[in-house]
Amino acid sequence: MRKKIKILVVALILILCTGCSQTIKDGKEVVTNKETGQTLNSNIICKPSDEKLLETYTKYDDKLQVKLEDLPTCSTFTPNKLEYHSLWESIFIKPLAFIILKLGYLVKNMGLSVMIIGLLIRIILMPIQIKTVKQSENMKKIQPEMAKIERKYKDKTDNESLMAKSQETMLLYKKYKINPVSGCLLAFIQLPLFFAFLEAINRVPAIFEGTFLTMNLGMTPATGIAQHNYIYIILIILIILSTFLSFKNSMASQDQNNEMAQQMKFMFIFMIIMVSFASLSLPTAIALYWIVTNGFAVIQNLIIKKIIEKRI
């Protein structure tokens, strides 16, 4: 099982490292949209329609991977209309960008489109989420037996005792049909999706030209606050709160004295701190996706838990 997970992680890293966004640089400095704070990419997949943004990209036309005149408009973009070719782009970025654009033009708001698609993906992943919640509930059931094993091997550090403890723990997991690694499956699936959303938003001008509740979809909270638009403070708070609740919900069923649980707790704390700092520079569209999907996950888990508890 561990070998399979390692292979999955390596494959995921390789996919995420191919065909990623490439920023435009003026000398050594990264070029940003001064109005929004968003970095501009050289491998955009469709032509900007905003006059000021189009003027900026025209200025750096020689640094783009595909000339502006050769790029399709965002309204006519299809996944097969570009020269960019990579596994990452073909599987994630182009199809996702196409769906966001089509739905965005249909509902007449790109921010709403990003949120709807984020929710639809969560609904599609619901079977995995249900399985994860079931395992979490089973973890609660085995806590008394886990505590007995911990007491039995307390202060025993010899290899024979450690091996016996590990075997008894695995037998307990088998008895209650718990796979400690399967809880990471949803995270492995969500990670490339999150980066795909980020890539699509950074590389599709029509998305970050739009607005949602007075917020420019390409603007970063740091830039928005600097421009005295304090709704971005609420956005940052919602990002941190939704992340905290989501992670707290994932940790709820873990035995806090378990070594694996302690490692997970440390990782979650680190992730919350990282997301808190990253939230200042995330485009608004990504922030909306993050808030809505995490918020939906928290509510979804509560509903699933109640249904499982009623069946017990």
C-alpha angles and dihedrals in degrees: 000000000000090000090054091050091051091051090049092050093049091048091049092050092049091051093047091050096055124081096001126160116286117205125223112247128200098203103311096335122096111235115235135183100257093209096053106020091233118141115242119232129218093212101057112158101216140025122270116243097194108099097221093046092046089052091052093050090046088056089058097035091126090059095053118101089224120031116248092242090057095049120096120236113260091246091059098037118130126175093251096053099087140075093222109108127181137124091249094052096042096049102036121005105046098041092045092047090049093051093046091050096047093048091042092056089045096053091031095233127085093199091056089047092055091050094047093050090047089054093046090053089051090051091049089052092049095106089059090046092051090051090049092051091048090054090049090054090048089052088059090053095054096048094098091051091044089053090054091053090049091051092045093056098033112142091004109126103161117117094245093055093044090051092049091048091051092049093049090049092051091048089053091051090049092050092055094036094244123157108192092199098050091074087070093056095085091050091051090053095045096049097068090041091055092050090045090056090048091049093046093050094046093047101041110070093192089066098052093040089066130084137220122195091344091310120120107231093224096045120106118226090240091058093042093053090046087056090052095251096137095182083088089069087062088048092055092047090051091049092052094041095049090047092049094048092047093050093041089053090052091051096046095093098043122108102240091211092055115104093226091049091052090052091048090048091053091048092050093049089050091049093050091051091046093048090048092058094038091053089073092064102033116114111249092245091059090045090054091049091049095048096045097045094045092045091049090048092054093050091042092053092050091052093046091049092052091050091049092047091052091053093052 
